[in-house]
């Protein structure tokens, strides 16, 4: 996509934290027929059963078992036991009326060491899961990589090593050969920005390395992995299959119109967004990125002839994950202003070549992640992508919010703040569609409360509450609300009464 424009339109939406009322919420049938109403999860966050079915260890097993890496020492060993309870979970999805479910496939279940033949027991789990989905009329959307690299590949160099891209393409081919008769929509990578820059830059995600040059190498090899896997998928899947990638594109707002803040926005846009959209959608890295990071990595050695052609193989849809906007400034302009953590900055920066950029919180209410609530950022992002890539359909593959849920005496979670968040963001998608964006679906993050990476189980994003002691699932008010949205084909005017008997 093109660089951030000098004047980002001000966001006009006032974030709401209470459920909308009929007076404030217009009725608007804004979603096209066939729009995918989904929810998403990821293997390590929900499956558990980490030593079953021949699964090998992943970098997240190692990382979560390393003291001090994950809040509370939490691990995904059991997670929410989706591996054993998937039939119950599909039943919940059917009760919600979901038309699609986005899940990820655990690479170390298919190839325990990241290479060699596929493990049939690993494939069987996903055969059973997808059969169950299809028997309930729910379309599977499979993500091949949601951060759980086989540990052995990390031991051989991880994503900073070029060979990992080839290993990923082999894994993609093996998996699609086995499941391509039932899964027609495939996402190569989820949020490669996080894999590269939180995994190898700030080190707050697995494998926890902190080297800016390695992080940039990882980003290039993730791009290459995506491109090689896209080719491998096309070779084994039927022509009607759809291939996409899910990016957590940063909706960047300069703090002021001062040239220094505008320059900061352009630099973060380059290393946050265009490092992926540039090569994937345009066949080139931004010149400014190559210049800003030339002291950290030798791009001439990193980039092999032909890489950009591989990376820019056409995709069918672009997956967009959006939670909150990013406000950037410079030390001089932001003096005395409260800072934000810069999306994962620990002691080490996840922004190679832009380490001096200052991150500020957007105004307004926050979620339990301390992420400002700004639905207008989603409209802006979708429209920016639509204008830059008019023929490319978009899919919101993640959006949702953690709040400090309170479980009532009857076990029920009434979560009006989450309903308001979801409502605002669905309206934001509707606004983008009304302005011409071709958005094909929306996946709520997340179906279930689950293991929230370095935050452990403390942050709950689920529409369905999970009691971590018993693993009992209970739909929250937001789940009932979402079911009503799906039933009506768009946001409802008012949160449904939880006692209504037509609700799940
Ligand atoms: C995204 C991840 C997803 C989840 C949400 C809250 O960055 O893709 O797994 O953790 O954030």
Boltz pocket constraint, residues with backbone or C-beta under 6 A from the ligand:
constraints:
  - pocket:
      binder: B
      contacts: [[A, 42], [A, 45], [A, 190], [A, 191], [A, 194], [A, 248], [A, 321], [A, 398], [A, 445], [A, 451], [A, 452], [A, 453], [A, 461]]
      max_distance: 6.0
